[in-house]
């Protein structure tokens, strides 16, 4: 059973559909292919993890849409949230 969702092949994060413990290998589908990433952090239901390494300053995409910019390097399997992502959505200050 898939424990994470990736909607578009351009996405570099996956959204989990249940809480995931550190060290769990999570299988997900991208563009018709199955991929797997071992998560490094506890990922709460509905949160995201990196499906590949993301460099500081790189755009983070979810559901095929830009949702933010990485504020530091993020390795595959790490939790992606406010501690390493600056949102670009709904902001009026930039």
Backbone torsions as a table, in degrees:
resi	resn	phi	psi	omega
1	UNK	NA	136.0	177.9
2	UNK	-72.5	133.2	180.0
3	UNK	-106.8	1.3	-179.4
4	UNK	-148.1	155.4	-177.5
5	UNK	-120.2	132.4	170.1
6	UNK	-125.5	117.8	-173.2
7	UNK	-83.2	-37.8	-174.3
8	UNK	-129.5	146.7	179.0
9	UNK	-60.1	-22.8	178.9
10	UNK	-78.8	-12.4	-179.1
11	UNK	-64.3	141.0	174.6
12	UNK	-117.4	13.2	172.0
13	UNK	-133.2	155.5	175.1
14	UNK	-120.9	145.5	178.2
15	UNK	-102.5	127.7	-177.3
16	UNK	-83.9	145.7	-179.0
17	UNK	-103.7	5.0	172.6
18	UNK	-160.1	159.4	178.7
19	UNK	-61.3	137.4	-177.7
20	UNK	-119.9	133.4	178.0
21	UNK	-86.1	151.2	175.8
22	UNK	-56.5	142.1	178.9
23	UNK	88.2	-6.1	179.6
24	UNK	-76.9	133.3	172.8
25	UNK	-84.1	121.8	-177.7
26	UNK	-108.3	127.2	178.8
27	UNK	-100.5	136.8	179.0
28	UNK	-148.4	161.7	-179.4
29	UNK	-105.3	137.7	176.5
30	UNK	-134.4	116.8	178.3
31	UNK	54.8	37.4	178.4
32	UNK	85.5	-4.5	178.2
33	UNK	-106.0	143.4	173.6
34	UNK	-87.7	136.0	176.6
35	UNK	-131.1	164.2	179.2
36	UNK	-140.1	142.7	175.4
37	UNK	-137.2	137.8	174.8
38	UNK	-89.6	117.1	-177.7
39	UNK	-73.9	145.8	-175.5
40	UNK	-101.0	-17.3	-176.0
41	UNK	-129.0	165.3	170.2
42	UNK	-69.3	129.2	-179.7
43	UNK	-116.9	116.6	-179.6
44	UNK	-73.9	153.2	176.4
45	UNK	-48.0	130.9	177.5
46	UNK	84.4	-5.7	179.1
47	UNK	-90.9	176.4	-172.2
48	UNK	-117.9	154.1	167.9
49	UNK	-133.8	155.6	179.9
50	UNK	-73.2	132.4	178.6
51	UNK	-88.0	-11.6	177.4
52	UNK	-155.9	170.5	176.7
53	UNK	-63.7	137.3	179.5
54	UNK	-125.3	127.4	-178.9
55	UNK	-85.3	150.8	174.7
56	UNK	-52.7	132.4	-179.8
57	UNK	89.8	-10.5	-179.9
58	UNK	-77.0	146.7	177.4
59	UNK	-69.9	139.8	176.0
60	UNK	-106.7	126.2	-176.8
61	UNK	-118.0	136.5	177.6
62	UNK	-138.7	135.9	-177.1
63	UNK	56.9	27.9	179.7
64	UNK	78.9	5.2	-176.8
65	UNK	-117.2	146.5	173.9
66	UNK	-70.0	123.9	178.2
67	UNK	-113.3	-13.7	-179.6
68	UNK	172.4	-174.3	-179.1
69	UNK	-122.9	137.4	177.5
70	UNK	-68.9	127.5	179.2
71	UNK	-89.3	-7.0	175.4
72	UNK	-157.7	168.8	174.6
73	UNK	-62.9	138.2	179.2
74	UNK	-126.7	125.4	-179.9
75	UNK	-91.6	156.6	178.7
76	UNK	-52.9	131.5	178.8
77	UNK	95.5	-9.8	178.9
78	UNK	-81.8	148.8	175.4
79	UNK	-62.7	134.6	176.3
80	UNK	-113.8	116.3	-177.8
81	UNK	-160.1	-162.4	-173.3
82	UNK	-61.1	-19.8	-179.4
83	UNK	-76.9	-16.0	-180.0
84	UNK	-141.2	16.2	-177.7
85	UNK	-139.3	127.3	172.4
86	UNK	-102.3	118.8	-177.4
87	UNK	-65.6	143.7	174.0
88	UNK	-114.9	6.2	-176.5
89	UNK	-105.0	134.5	175.1
90	UNK	71.2	17.8	-179.3
91	UNK	-96.4	141.4	175.9
92	UNK	-111.2	1.0	-175.8
93	UNK	-98.8	-4.1	-179.1
94	UNK	-135.7	NA	NA
